[in-house]
Amino acid sequence: MTCPSQTEIDLSMIEFPGKQKDIETWELCLKIGVVILLELMALTGNVLVIMIVLQSKKMRTTTNLYIVNLAIADLFMASFPMWIVVVDDVTNTWVLGEFLCKFNAFLQVTAMCASTFTLLVIAGDRFFAIIYPLNARVTQRKVSVMVIGIWLSAIAVGSAPLFTYTYKERTWKNYVEKFCTDVWPTYTIKEKCDNGLTSKRAFWTMVSVVLNWVPMIVMTILYTIIILNLRFNRVVPSSGELSLSAIQRRSKSKVVKMLFSVLIVFMICTVPFQITKLYELYREEQSERLPMWYTPFYFTSIILMYTNTAVNPILYGGFNENFRNGFKDLINRVLRRQGSRGISLMNGSGRPRPSIVEELRIRPYAASSGRRASSLYC
């Protein structure tokens, strides 16, 4: 049974009872500085990941295409929610209007679910590719279908805030209070109106437990099986040299280690926010104000969740040599376009070596200028 509608109270003759936020300068600079740094790392790193995979045919593997999808979700998270949370934290009221009130919540939930679903699909893809290699035939078309399914599912979950988050203004005698809040369907339970708490609990429990923690447990089990399979089913060649099968298994092992590290970091970065949200909803005294420690802890947990978007590209480069070479190659291209003399940062970046004829053309010029041409290719 739904609760009866509540009537608005005229507060225009009452002075605002709340207090204005008094934020220290160092705290303001620290929060803004941290978010700017994370924004730059997330935007730059994930754009580079997308460019590396799309510009190189050999990089367009099924796993890397899913990583591109994960990078897109990280870009969505970095583009809006990351800076909006700081603006909301340092201002007294919601100053961003009705559109961002709804869109920010929608984008945050959608991107979080898209990341979880993508990681789950990657774990399933690697599981069948390694445990059942003969039955694992995944084409780019199937990858496209899976990506579309991921985003449709994430949007379906994230669309709830579009209907529940509401921008409101409350006029006091000396102040206009503006806030963005979520208004959920209300029900009468034990002759008391729950003020939407039941609906809110159901939604966030589904998002946190069903759509995040359960997939995390499933992914951990899958990667554990994969790692055990690669560890105890090694191929030892009789000749003493690495066989093709052994090389392939070593390559798969490196990819699995990278993906498992991505999963662990994702869990570390996102679980504190979900625990904080569930504590807010399931604490015993809902009528009382949240404790003093909750606000800074909530802000820290949500910044930690956003940190994941900046850390992922570092993990790709740290565990995967192809991504490292791709990063170096992109940097070399940028340097050449800016007027550099074409000296690569390192050999093995994927660029073709000049022919002998080209080297002979370079050497006389280098000798006349007092430089050793051979040093270009050391």
Rosetta blueprint (number, residue, H / E / L):
1 M L
2 T L
3 C L
4 P L
5 S L
6 Q L
7 T L
8 E L
9 I L
10 D L
11 L L
12 S L
13 M L
14 I L
15 E L
16 F L
17 P L
18 G L
19 K L
20 Q L
21 K L
22 D L
23 I L
24 E L
25 T H
26 W H
27 E H
28 L H
29 C H
30 L H
31 K H
32 I H
33 G H
34 V H
35 V H
36 I H
37 L H
38 L H
39 E H
40 L H
41 M H
42 A H
43 L H
44 T H
45 G H
46 N H
47 V H
48 L H
49 V H
50 I H
51 M H
52 I H
53 V H
54 L H
55 Q H
56 S L
57 K H
58 K H
59 M H
60 R L
61 T L
62 T H
63 T H
64 N H
65 L H
66 Y H
67 I H
68 V H
69 N H
70 L H
71 A H
72 I H
73 A H
74 D H
75 L H
76 F H
77 M H
78 A H
79 S H
80 F L
81 P H
82 M H
83 W H
84 I H
85 V H
86 V H
87 V H
88 D H
89 D H
90 V H
91 T L
92 N L
93 T L
94 W L
95 V L
96 L L
97 G H
98 E H
99 F H
100 L H
101 C H
102 K H
103 F H
104 N H
105 A H
106 F H
107 L H
108 Q H
109 V H
110 T H
111 A H
112 M H
113 C H
114 A H
115 S H
116 T H
117 F H
118 T H
119 L H
120 L H
121 V H
122 I H
123 A H
124 G H
125 D H
126 R H
127 F H
128 F H
129 A H
130 I H
131 I H
132 Y L
133 P L
134 L L
135 N L
136 A L
137 R L
138 V L
139 T L
140 Q H
141 R H
142 K H
143 V H
144 S H
145 V H
146 M H
147 V H
148 I H
149 G H
150 I H
151 W H
152 L H
153 S H
154 A H
155 I H
156 A H
157 V H
158 G H
159 S L
160 A H
161 P H
162 L H
163 F H
164 T H
165 Y E
166 T E
167 Y E
168 K E
169 E E
170 R E
171 T E
172 W L
173 K L
174 N L
175 Y L
176 V E
177 E E
178 K E
179 F E
180 C E
181 T E
182 D E
183 V L
184 W L
185 P L
186 T L
187 Y L
188 T E
189 I E
190 K L
191 E L
192 K E
193 C E
194 D L
195 N L
196 G L
197 L H
198 T H
199 S H
200 K H
201 R H
202 A H
203 F H
204 W H
205 T H
206 M H
207 V H
208 S H
209 V H
210 V H
211 L H
212 N H
213 W H
214 V H
215 P H
216 M H
217 I H
218 V H
219 M H
220 T H
221 I H
222 L H
223 Y H
224 T H
225 I H
226 I H
227 I H
228 L H
229 N H
230 L H
231 R H
232 F H
233 N L
234 R L
235 V L
236 V L
237 P L
238 S L
239 S L
240 G L
241 E L
242 L L
243 S L
244 L H
245 S H
246 A H
247 I H
248 Q H
249 R H
250 R H
251 S H
252 K H
253 S H
254 K H
255 V H
256 V H
257 K H
258 M H
259 L H
260 F H
261 S H
262 V H
263 L H
264 I H
265 V H
266 F H
267 M H
268 I H
269 C H
270 T H
271 V H
272 P H
273 F H
274 Q H
275 I H
276 T H
277 K H
278 L H
279 Y H
280 E H
281 L H
282 Y H
283 R L
284 E L
285 E L
286 Q L
287 S L
288 E L
289 R L
290 L L
291 P L
292 M L
293 W L
294 Y H
295 T H
296 P H
297 F H
298 Y H
299 F H
300 T H
301 S H
302 I H
303 I H
304 L H
305 M H
306 Y H
307 T H
308 N H
309 T H
310 A H
311 V H
312 N H
313 P H
314 I H
315 L H
316 Y H
317 G H
318 G H
319 F H
320 N L
321 E H
322 N H
323 F H
324 R H
325 N H
326 G H
327 F H
328 K H
329 D H
330 L H
331 I H
332 N H
333 R H
334 V H
335 L H
336 R H
337 R H
338 Q L
339 G L
340 S L
341 R L
342 G L
343 I L
344 S L
345 L L
346 M L
347 N L
348 G L
349 S L
350 G L
351 R L
352 P L
353 R L
354 P L
355 S L
356 I H
357 V H
358 E H
359 E H
360 L H
361 R H
362 I H
363 R H
364 P H
365 Y H
366 A H
367 A H
368 S H
369 S L
370 G L
371 R L
372 R L
373 A H
374 S H
375 S H
376 L H
377 Y H
378 C L
